[in-house]
Amino acid sequence: MRNKRYNAHFTIWAVYRRMPLWECAGAVFSRALSQIAERLKAYVTDVKNVIIWGNHSSTQYLDVNHATVTTPNGERPIKELDTDDHWLKNEFINTVQQCGAAIIKARKASSALSAASAACDHMRDWVLGTPKGTWVSMGVYSDGSYGIPKDIIYSFPVKCQKGKWSNVKGLKIDDFSRAKMDATAKDFIDEKEVAHSCLN
């Protein structure tokens, strides 16, 4: 209950300020790109359009269905280069989810620098814009896109231009992704209910 109340205070702040929460989503996004790059022996800058859906919690969903890697032979879908579906749906997601804890364990200190670096990356993307054909993941106010309930802060794929962000529209969502996206959305609904209970 303590963790839910702690998260609820962020929910209260987010709902009433209605500002993007890039820091947490950004840290996970950066870690996801690093894991893919390491596995495919590519540069992080060559990996694009990995999506972080949902909450900054154990239910967050890392989606590579639309992601690509630039190779000497041009852009290739990640799922074409790595056909190990079990790794992509299990070990990859689990490793990125636990990356912050792993940093703390290895350094015996906070992983705040990782989050700070991600916040800088996201401020750069937000202010200077994302390259054409490229998106990033940001925790933003849901407008109901992809069947996600309105009025919650949820990590979506977004494009940035001239200091403004917009959701990437029309991406195909498979059954596995749908279940994962709904599960992490439920986290927010539960937290929102706790937040409302704190206000009463």
N, C-alpha and C positions, 0 to 999 in steps of 0.2 A: 504493500500500500504506500510505503514511503516513496518508492521509486515512481509510482504512478502520480503521487502528489507533486513530486519534484518535476516530472515531465509536464504535469498539468500547468505549472506556473509558466513554463515556456509556451504552452498552448494559449494561455490567457494573453500573454504578451503578443504572440503572433497574431491571434485573432483580432485584437483591438488595434495593433499597429499596422497590420496587413503589409508587412515588408518581407522581402525574400530572406530566407534563412540559409544563406549560401555556405556558411562555415562547415556545418556538419555534413551536408550532402557533398560539399566540395572535397572534404578530406577523403570520404569513401570513394568518390569519383577518381581522384588522383591515384589512390591505392589500386583501384580496379585496372586502370590503364597500365600501371606498373606491372601488375601480375600478368596481364595479357602479353605485354611487350617482352617480359622475361621468358615466358613459355614459348613464344614464337620467335625468340631471338631477333627482336625488332627494336627500333628506337621508340620510346614513349610517344614522341611527336608524330610517329607514323600510325599510331592507333587512334581511331576516332569513332564517335557515335555509340560508345557503350552507354547504356542507360542505367541510372539508379532510380528505381521506383520506390516511393513511399516514405516510410519512417526511418529515423536514425536509430534503429533497434535491431534485434535479432531477426526481425521479419523483413528487413529491407531486401529488395529483390534486384539483383544485378543481371541485366538483360543484354545479351550480345547478339540477339537475332538480327539487328540492323547495323551492327558494327563492322568496320572494315580495317584492314591494315595495308599500308602502302608497301609494295614489294618491288624488286627490280623489274617485275613484269606487270606493274600497275597495281591498282587497288583490287584487293581480294576480300571477300567476306570472311570474317573470322571463322564461321562455322564450316567454311570450305577448307580452311587451312588447318583447323583443329576439329577433327570428327569425333573426338572423345566426348560424347554427350554427357557421360557420367561425371567427368571432371568439371565440365562447364556448369552443370546443374547442382553439383554437390561441393567438391573440394574448393573450386574457385570461389564460390559464394561464401563458404565457411571461412576460408583463409582471409578474405577481404573483411568480412564482418569482425574477425578477431584480431585484425592487424593492429589496431590501437592498443589492445591489451598486450600483444606480443612486443610492441615497442616499449611499453612501460616495464614489462618483465625483463627485457634485455638491458635497458638503460638504467633501471631502478629509479626512473624519474618520469615525469609527465610526458605525454605525447602531444602537448599543446603546440609545439613548433610545427608539427604536421598539419594541424588544423589552421594555424596562422598562415602557413604557406598556401594552403588551399584557399583561404579567404582572399589572399592577395591575387591568386590566379583568377578567382571568380570576379573580383572587383575589376581586374583588367578586362575580362571578357565582357562584363556588364557595361563598362564605360567605353571601351574601344571596339566592342563588337566581336562576334564569332565569324570565322571565315565562311564563305559561301559553301553550302553543302555540309556544314559541320554544326553539331549542337553539343551542348553540355547539360549536365543535370543540376538543377537548382530546386531547393525547397521553396515553393511559391504558393500563393493563395489559389486553391482549386476553383476553376470555373465550371466544373462538371465534365471536363474532357476525359475521354476513355472510361466513362462510367464511374469515375471517382466522385464521391459525394462532395457537394459544394461546401464552402465555409470551413475547410480544414487546410492546414499547411502541409503540402505533400510534394515530394521530389518528382519532378517531371523533366522530360527532355525539353530544353528551351533554346531558342535562338536569340541573340542580342544584337541590337542595331541602334545607334545614336542614343545610347544610354537607356534604352527600353528593352524589356524582355517580352517574348511571346512564346506560347506553347507550340511545339512541333505537332502538327495535325496529321491525321490520316495514316498513322503507322498500323500495320497489321498486328493484331494481338492473338497469339495462339492460346490453346486451352491451359497449358502449363503456366504461361505468363498471367493469364486472367486470374487463376487461382491464387498465385503469389501476390498479385497486385491487390486483390480483394482482402487477402489476409492482413497485409500491412496497413490497408485503409482502416480495417477494424480496430487496429491499435489506436489510431487517431480518434476514432469515434469514442472508444473507451476513455481515452485521456480527456477528450472534450467533456464527457459526462462528469468525470472527476473534477475538471476545472470548474464546471458550473456548480458542482456541489460545494466547492471551496468558496464560491461567491455568495451562497445562500446562508 
